């Protein structure tokens, strides 16, 4: 089974960014220890500083499914309900592979 790439965007309520980043820190640490986690990296949107973007790579759909069921993800859901200005946008992606193969995918 091929890797899964996930891109999730979170718009944080005004005045809660520092608290939101601190909340993600715990989730990130736990997720990095999960089997099948290749990349789980939080970014801040340069054009919209109220938006955080998580870029994820998982070895398989099974690893991603296990991640979604992990206890720290339930805690993230509770935390998100307090921090988010709008529902998150989550995209599950597969590369199209155009151009140079080494540059046409986030997958290794």
Phi and psi in radians as a Rosetta constraint file:
Dihedral C 1 N 2 CA 2 C 2 CIRCULARHARMONIC -1.503 0.35
Dihedral N 2 CA 2 C 2 N 3 CIRCULARHARMONIC 2.854 0.35
Dihedral C 2 N 3 CA 3 C 3 CIRCULARHARMONIC -1.084 0.35
Dihedral N 3 CA 3 C 3 N 4 CIRCULARHARMONIC 2.710 0.35
Dihedral C 3 N 4 CA 4 C 4 CIRCULARHARMONIC -2.007 0.35
Dihedral N 4 CA 4 C 4 N 5 CIRCULARHARMONIC 2.311 0.35
Dihedral C 4 N 5 CA 5 C 5 CIRCULARHARMONIC -1.878 0.35
Dihedral N 5 CA 5 C 5 N 6 CIRCULARHARMONIC 2.304 0.35
Dihedral C 5 N 6 CA 6 C 6 CIRCULARHARMONIC -2.165 0.35
Dihedral N 6 CA 6 C 6 N 7 CIRCULARHARMONIC 2.354 0.35
Dihedral C 6 N 7 CA 7 C 7 CIRCULARHARMONIC -2.165 0.35
Dihedral N 7 CA 7 C 7 N 8 CIRCULARHARMONIC 2.096 0.35
Dihedral C 7 N 8 CA 8 C 8 CIRCULARHARMONIC -2.153 0.35
Dihedral N 8 CA 8 C 8 N 9 CIRCULARHARMONIC 2.317 0.35
Dihedral C 8 N 9 CA 9 C 9 CIRCULARHARMONIC -2.003 0.35
Dihedral N 9 CA 9 C 9 N 10 CIRCULARHARMONIC 2.439 0.35
Dihedral C 9 N 10 CA 10 C 10 CIRCULARHARMONIC -2.267 0.35
Dihedral N 10 CA 10 C 10 N 11 CIRCULARHARMONIC 2.132 0.35
Dihedral C 10 N 11 CA 11 C 11 CIRCULARHARMONIC -1.716 0.35
Dihedral N 11 CA 11 C 11 N 12 CIRCULARHARMONIC 2.094 0.35
Dihedral C 11 N 12 CA 12 C 12 CIRCULARHARMONIC -1.630 0.35
Dihedral N 12 CA 12 C 12 N 13 CIRCULARHARMONIC 2.457 0.35
Dihedral C 12 N 13 CA 13 C 13 CIRCULARHARMONIC -1.071 0.35
Dihedral N 13 CA 13 C 13 N 14 CIRCULARHARMONIC 2.590 0.35
Dihedral C 13 N 14 CA 14 C 14 CIRCULARHARMONIC -0.983 0.35
Dihedral N 14 CA 14 C 14 N 15 CIRCULARHARMONIC 2.349 0.35
Dihedral C 14 N 15 CA 15 C 15 CIRCULARHARMONIC 1.448 0.35
Dihedral N 15 CA 15 C 15 N 16 CIRCULARHARMONIC 0.000 0.35
Dihedral C 15 N 16 CA 16 C 16 CIRCULARHARMONIC -1.991 0.35
Dihedral N 16 CA 16 C 16 N 17 CIRCULARHARMONIC 0.150 0.35
Dihedral C 16 N 17 CA 17 C 17 CIRCULARHARMONIC -1.066 0.35
Dihedral N 17 CA 17 C 17 N 18 CIRCULARHARMONIC -0.817 0.35
Dihedral C 17 N 18 CA 18 C 18 CIRCULARHARMONIC -1.055 0.35
Dihedral N 18 CA 18 C 18 N 19 CIRCULARHARMONIC -0.747 0.35
Dihedral C 18 N 19 CA 19 C 19 CIRCULARHARMONIC -1.141 0.35
Dihedral N 19 CA 19 C 19 N 20 CIRCULARHARMONIC -0.685 0.35
Dihedral C 19 N 20 CA 20 C 20 CIRCULARHARMONIC -1.111 0.35
Dihedral N 20 CA 20 C 20 N 21 CIRCULARHARMONIC -0.811 0.35
Dihedral C 20 N 21 CA 21 C 21 CIRCULARHARMONIC -1.073 0.35
Dihedral N 21 CA 21 C 21 N 22 CIRCULARHARMONIC -0.732 0.35
Dihedral C 21 N 22 CA 22 C 22 CIRCULARHARMONIC -1.087 0.35
Dihedral N 22 CA 22 C 22 N 23 CIRCULARHARMONIC -0.681 0.35
Dihedral C 22 N 23 CA 23 C 23 CIRCULARHARMONIC -1.146 0.35
Dihedral N 23 CA 23 C 23 N 24 CIRCULARHARMONIC -0.665 0.35
Dihedral C 23 N 24 CA 24 C 24 CIRCULARHARMONIC -1.178 0.35
Dihedral N 24 CA 24 C 24 N 25 CIRCULARHARMONIC -0.523 0.35
Dihedral C 24 N 25 CA 25 C 25 CIRCULARHARMONIC -0.992 0.35
Dihedral N 25 CA 25 C 25 N 26 CIRCULARHARMONIC -0.763 0.35
Dihedral C 25 N 26 CA 26 C 26 CIRCULARHARMONIC -1.146 0.35
Dihedral N 26 CA 26 C 26 N 27 CIRCULARHARMONIC -0.755 0.35
Dihedral C 26 N 27 CA 27 C 27 CIRCULARHARMONIC -1.105 0.35
Dihedral N 27 CA 27 C 27 N 28 CIRCULARHARMONIC -0.741 0.35
Dihedral C 27 N 28 CA 28 C 28 CIRCULARHARMONIC -1.097 0.35
Dihedral N 28 CA 28 C 28 N 29 CIRCULARHARMONIC -0.792 0.35
Dihedral C 28 N 29 CA 29 C 29 CIRCULARHARMONIC -1.045 0.35
Dihedral N 29 CA 29 C 29 N 30 CIRCULARHARMONIC -0.778 0.35
Dihedral C 29 N 30 CA 30 C 30 CIRCULARHARMONIC -1.175 0.35
Dihedral N 30 CA 30 C 30 N 31 CIRCULARHARMONIC -0.696 0.35
Dihedral C 30 N 31 CA 31 C 31 CIRCULARHARMONIC -1.174 0.35
Dihedral N 31 CA 31 C 31 N 32 CIRCULARHARMONIC -0.684 0.35
Dihedral C 31 N 32 CA 32 C 32 CIRCULARHARMONIC -1.039 0.35
Dihedral N 32 CA 32 C 32 N 33 CIRCULARHARMONIC -0.439 0.35
Dihedral C 32 N 33 CA 33 C 33 CIRCULARHARMONIC -1.503 0.35
Dihedral N 33 CA 33 C 33 N 34 CIRCULARHARMONIC -0.094 0.35
Dihedral C 33 N 34 CA 34 C 34 CIRCULARHARMONIC -1.310 0.35
Dihedral N 34 CA 34 C 34 N 35 CIRCULARHARMONIC 2.452 0.35
Dihedral C 34 N 35 CA 35 C 35 CIRCULARHARMONIC -1.071 0.35
Dihedral N 35 CA 35 C 35 N 36 CIRCULARHARMONIC 2.388 0.35
Dihedral C 35 N 36 CA 36 C 36 CIRCULARHARMONIC 1.567 0.35
Dihedral N 36 CA 36 C 36 N 37 CIRCULARHARMONIC -0.094 0.35
Dihedral C 36 N 37 CA 37 C 37 CIRCULARHARMONIC -1.396 0.35
Dihedral N 37 CA 37 C 37 N 38 CIRCULARHARMONIC 2.030 0.35
Dihedral C 37 N 38 CA 38 C 38 CIRCULARHARMONIC -1.652 0.35
Dihedral N 38 CA 38 C 38 N 39 CIRCULARHARMONIC -0.826 0.35
Dihedral C 38 N 39 CA 39 C 39 CIRCULARHARMONIC -2.517 0.35
Dihedral N 39 CA 39 C 39 N 40 CIRCULARHARMONIC 2.377 0.35
Dihedral C 39 N 40 CA 40 C 40 CIRCULARHARMONIC -2.585 0.35
Dihedral N 40 CA 40 C 40 N 41 CIRCULARHARMONIC 1.591 0.35
Dihedral C 40 N 41 CA 41 C 41 CIRCULARHARMONIC -2.209 0.35
Dihedral N 41 CA 41 C 41 N 42 CIRCULARHARMONIC 2.160 0.35
Dihedral C 41 N 42 CA 42 C 42 CIRCULARHARMONIC -1.581 0.35
Dihedral N 42 CA 42 C 42 N 43 CIRCULARHARMONIC 2.367 0.35
Dihedral C 42 N 43 CA 43 C 43 CIRCULARHARMONIC -2.252 0.35
Dihedral N 43 CA 43 C 43 N 44 CIRCULARHARMONIC 2.739 0.35
Dihedral C 43 N 44 CA 44 C 44 CIRCULARHARMONIC -1.888 0.35
Dihedral N 44 CA 44 C 44 N 45 CIRCULARHARMONIC 2.330 0.35
Dihedral C 44 N 45 CA 45 C 45 CIRCULARHARMONIC -1.206 0.35
Dihedral N 45 CA 45 C 45 N 46 CIRCULARHARMONIC 2.113 0.35
Dihedral C 45 N 46 CA 46 C 46 CIRCULARHARMONIC -1.141 0.35
Dihedral N 46 CA 46 C 46 N 47 CIRCULARHARMONIC -0.546 0.35
Dihedral C 46 N 47 CA 47 C 47 CIRCULARHARMONIC -1.473 0.35
Dihedral N 47 CA 47 C 47 N 48 CIRCULARHARMONIC -0.391 0.35
Dihedral C 47 N 48 CA 48 C 48 CIRCULARHARMONIC -2.449 0.35
Dihedral N 48 CA 48 C 48 N 49 CIRCULARHARMONIC 1.628 0.35
Dihedral C 48 N 49 CA 49 C 49 CIRCULARHARMONIC -1.146 0.35
Dihedral N 49 CA 49 C 49 N 50 CIRCULARHARMONIC -0.117 0.35
Dihedral C 49 N 50 CA 50 C 50 CIRCULARHARMONIC -1.527 0.35
Dihedral N 50 CA 50 C 50 N 51 CIRCULARHARMONIC -0.018 0.35
Dihedral C 50 N 51 CA 51 C 51 CIRCULARHARMONIC -1.958 0.35
Dihedral N 51 CA 51 C 51 N 52 CIRCULARHARMONIC 2.292 0.35
Dihedral C 51 N 52 CA 52 C 52 CIRCULARHARMONIC -1.886 0.35
Dihedral N 52 CA 52 C 52 N 53 CIRCULARHARMONIC 2.539 0.35
Dihedral C 52 N 53 CA 53 C 53 CIRCULARHARMONIC -2.224 0.35
Dihedral N 53 CA 53 C 53 N 54 CIRCULARHARMONIC 2.157 0.35
Dihedral C 53 N 54 CA 54 C 54 CIRCULARHARMONIC -1.790 0.35
Dihedral N 54 CA 54 C 54 N 55 CIRCULARHARMONIC 2.192 0.35
Dihedral C 54 N 55 CA 55 C 55 CIRCULARHARMONIC -1.946 0.35
Dihedral N 55 CA 55 C 55 N 56 CIRCULARHARMONIC 2.157 0.35
Dihedral C 55 N 56 CA 56 C 56 CIRCULARHARMONIC -2.174 0.35
Dihedral N 56 CA 56 C 56 N 57 CIRCULARHARMONIC 2.579 0.35
Dihedral C 56 N 57 CA 57 C 57 CIRCULARHARMONIC -2.312 0.35
Dihedral N 57 CA 57 C 57 N 58 CIRCULARHARMONIC 2.309 0.35
Dihedral C 57 N 58 CA 58 C 58 CIRCULARHARMONIC -2.157 0.35
Dihedral N 58 CA 58 C 58 N 59 CIRCULARHARMONIC 2.475 0.35
Dihedral C 58 N 59 CA 59 C 59 CIRCULARHARMONIC -1.053 0.35
Dihedral N 59 CA 59 C 59 N 60 CIRCULARHARMONIC -0.524 0.35
Dihedral C 59 N 60 CA 60 C 60 CIRCULARHARMONIC -2.800 0.35
Dihedral N 60 CA 60 C 60 N 61 CIRCULARHARMONIC 2.919 0.35
Dihedral C 60 N 61 CA 61 C 61 CIRCULARHARMONIC -1.102 0.35
Dihedral N 61 CA 61 C 61 N 62 CIRCULARHARMONIC -0.629 0.35
Dihedral C 61 N 62 CA 62 C 62 CIRCULARHARMONIC -1.076 0.35
Dihedral N 62 CA 62 C 62 N 63 CIRCULARHARMONIC -0.733 0.35
Dihedral C 62 N 63 CA 63 C 63 CIRCULARHARMONIC -1.133 0.35
Dihedral N 63 CA 63 C 63 N 64 CIRCULARHARMONIC -0.720 0.35
Dihedral C 63 N 64 CA 64 C 64 CIRCULARHARMONIC -1.125 0.35
Dihedral N 64 CA 64 C 64 N 65 CIRCULARHARMONIC -0.743 0.35
Dihedral C 64 N 65 CA 65 C 65 CIRCULARHARMONIC -1.047 0.35
Dihedral N 65 CA 65 C 65 N 66 CIRCULARHARMONIC -0.738 0.35
Dihedral C 65 N 66 CA 66 C 66 CIRCULARHARMONIC -1.107 0.35
Dihedral N 66 CA 66 C 66 N 67 CIRCULARHARMONIC -0.698 0.35
Dihedral C 66 N 67 CA 67 C 67 CIRCULARHARMONIC -1.046 0.35
Dihedral N 67 CA 67 C 67 N 68 CIRCULARHARMONIC -0.798 0.35
Dihedral C 67 N 68 CA 68 C 68 CIRCULARHARMONIC -1.070 0.35
Dihedral N 68 CA 68 C 68 N 69 CIRCULARHARMONIC -0.546 0.35
Dihedral C 68 N 69 CA 69 C 69 CIRCULARHARMONIC -1.548 0.35
Dihedral N 69 CA 69 C 69 N 70 CIRCULARHARMONIC -0.074 0.35
Dihedral C 69 N 70 CA 70 C 70 CIRCULARHARMONIC -1.136 0.35
Dihedral N 70 CA 70 C 70 N 71 CIRCULARHARMONIC 2.525 0.35
Dihedral C 70 N 71 CA 71 C 71 CIRCULARHARMONIC -0.981 0.35
Dihedral N 71 CA 71 C 71 N 72 CIRCULARHARMONIC -0.637 0.35
Dihedral C 71 N 72 CA 72 C 72 CIRCULARHARMONIC -1.202 0.35
Dihedral N 72 CA 72 C 72 N 73 CIRCULARHARMONIC -0.373 0.35
Dihedral C 72 N 73 CA 73 C 73 CIRCULARHARMONIC -1.292 0.35
Dihedral N 73 CA 73 C 73 N 74 CIRCULARHARMONIC -0.574 0.35
Dihedral C 73 N 74 CA 74 C 74 CIRCULARHARMONIC -1.115 0.35
Dihedral N 74 CA 74 C 74 N 75 CIRCULARHARMONIC -0.701 0.35
Dihedral C 74 N 75 CA 75 C 75 CIRCULARHARMONIC -1.137 0.35
Dihedral N 75 CA 75 C 75 N 76 CIRCULARHARMONIC -0.640 0.35
Dihedral C 75 N 76 CA 76 C 76 CIRCULARHARMONIC -1.094 0.35
Dihedral N 76 CA 76 C 76 N 77 CIRCULARHARMONIC -0.691 0.35
Dihedral C 76 N 77 CA 77 C 77 CIRCULARHARMONIC -1.056 0.35
Dihedral N 77 CA 77 C 77 N 78 CIRCULARHARMONIC -0.741 0.35
Dihedral C 77 N 78 CA 78 C 78 CIRCULARHARMONIC -1.139 0.35
Dihedral N 78 CA 78 C 78 N 79 CIRCULARHARMONIC -0.795 0.35
Dihedral C 78 N 79 CA 79 C 79 CIRCULARHARMONIC -1.083 0.35
Dihedral N 79 CA 79 C 79 N 80 CIRCULARHARMONIC -0.758 0.35
Dihedral C 79 N 80 CA 80 C 80 CIRCULARHARMONIC -1.089 0.35
Dihedral N 80 CA 80 C 80 N 81 CIRCULARHARMONIC -0.638 0.35
Dihedral C 80 N 81 CA 81 C 81 CIRCULARHARMONIC -1.027 0.35
Dihedral N 81 CA 81 C 81 N 82 CIRCULARHARMONIC -0.547 0.35
Dihedral C 81 N 82 CA 82 C 82 CIRCULARHARMONIC -1.501 0.35
Dihedral N 82 CA 82 C 82 N 83 CIRCULARHARMONIC -0.544 0.35
Dihedral C 82 N 83 CA 83 C 83 CIRCULARHARMONIC -1.663 0.35
Dihedral N 83 CA 83 C 83 N 84 CIRCULARHARMONIC -0.490 0.35
Dihedral C 83 N 84 CA 84 C 84 CIRCULARHARMONIC -1.479 0.35
Dihedral N 84 CA 84 C 84 N 85 CIRCULARHARMONIC 2.392 0.35
Dihedral C 84 N 85 CA 85 C 85 CIRCULARHARMONIC -1.409 0.35
Dihedral N 85 CA 85 C 85 N 86 CIRCULARHARMONIC -0.356 0.35
Dihedral C 85 N 86 CA 86 C 86 CIRCULARHARMONIC -2.721 0.35
Dihedral N 86 CA 86 C 86 N 87 CIRCULARHARMONIC 2.856 0.35
Dihedral C 86 N 87 CA 87 C 87 CIRCULARHARMONIC -1.038 0.35
Dihedral N 87 CA 87 C 87 N 88 CIRCULARHARMONIC 2.552 0.35
Dihedral C 87 N 88 CA 88 C 88 CIRCULARHARMONIC -1.177 0.35
Dihedral N 88 CA 88 C 88 N 89 CIRCULARHARMONIC 2.706 0.35
Dihedral C 88 N 89 CA 89 C 89 CIRCULARHARMONIC -1.881 0.35
Dihedral N 89 CA 89 C 89 N 90 CIRCULARHARMONIC 2.182 0.35
Dihedral C 89 N 90 CA 90 C 90 CIRCULARHARMONIC -2.203 0.35
Dihedral N 90 CA 90 C 90 N 91 CIRCULARHARMONIC 2.204 0.35
Dihedral C 90 N 91 CA 91 C 91 CIRCULARHARMONIC -2.078 0.35
Dihedral N 91 CA 91 C 91 N 92 CIRCULARHARMONIC 2.260 0.35
Dihedral C 91 N 92 CA 92 C 92 CIRCULARHARMONIC -1.775 0.35
Dihedral N 92 CA 92 C 92 N 93 CIRCULARHARMONIC 2.083 0.35
Dihedral C 92 N 93 CA 93 C 93 CIRCULARHARMONIC -2.114 0.35
Dihedral N 93 CA 93 C 93 N 94 CIRCULARHARMONIC 2.646 0.35
Dihedral C 93 N 94 CA 94 C 94 CIRCULARHARMONIC -2.245 0.35
Dihedral N 94 CA 94 C 94 N 95 CIRCULARHARMONIC 2.360 0.35
Dihedral C 94 N 95 CA 95 C 95 CIRCULARHARMONIC -1.199 0.35
Dihedral N 95 CA 95 C 95 N 96 CIRCULARHARMONIC 2.597 0.35
Dihedral C 95 N 96 CA 96 C 96 CIRCULARHARMONIC -1.570 0.35
Dihedral N 96 CA 96 C 96 N 97 CIRCULARHARMONIC -0.318 0.35
Dihedral C 96 N 97 CA 97 C 97 CIRCULARHARMONIC 1.259 0.35
Dihedral N 97 CA 97 C 97 N 98 CIRCULARHARMONIC 0.508 0.35
Dihedral C 97 N 98 CA 98 C 98 CIRCULARHARMONIC -1.407 0.35
Dihedral N 98 CA 98 C 98 N 99 CIRCULARHARMONIC 2.634 0.35
Dihedral C 98 N 99 CA 99 C 99 CIRCULARHARMONIC 1.399 0.35
Dihedral N 99 CA 99 C 99 N 100 CIRCULARHARMONIC -2.563 0.35
Dihedral C 99 N 100 CA 100 C 100 CIRCULARHARMONIC -1.270 0.35
Dihedral N 100 CA 100 C 100 N 101 CIRCULARHARMONIC 2.177 0.35
Dihedral C 100 N 101 CA 101 C 101 CIRCULARHARMONIC -0.912 0.35
Dihedral N 101 CA 101 C 101 N 102 CIRCULARHARMONIC -0.716 0.35
Dihedral C 101 N 102 CA 102 C 102 CIRCULARHARMONIC -1.191 0.35
Dihedral N 102 CA 102 C 102 N 103 CIRCULARHARMONIC -0.360 0.35
Dihedral C 102 N 103 CA 103 C 103 CIRCULARHARMONIC -1.903 0.35
Dihedral N 103 CA 103 C 103 N 104 CIRCULARHARMONIC -0.035 0.35
Dihedral C 103 N 104 CA 104 C 104 CIRCULARHARMONIC -1.659 0.35
Dihedral N 104 CA 104 C 104 N 105 CIRCULARHARMONIC 0.148 0.35
Dihedral C 104 N 105 CA 105 C 105 CIRCULARHARMONIC -2.721 0.35
Dihedral N 105 CA 105 C 105 N 106 CIRCULARHARMONIC 2.580 0.35
Dihedral C 105 N 106 CA 106 C 106 CIRCULARHARMONIC -1.410 0.35
Dihedral N 106 CA 106 C 106 N 107 CIRCULARHARMONIC -0.247 0.35
Dihedral C 106 N 107 CA 107 C 107 CIRCULARHARMONIC -1.345 0.35
Dihedral N 107 CA 107 C 107 N 108 CIRCULARHARMONIC 2.529 0.35
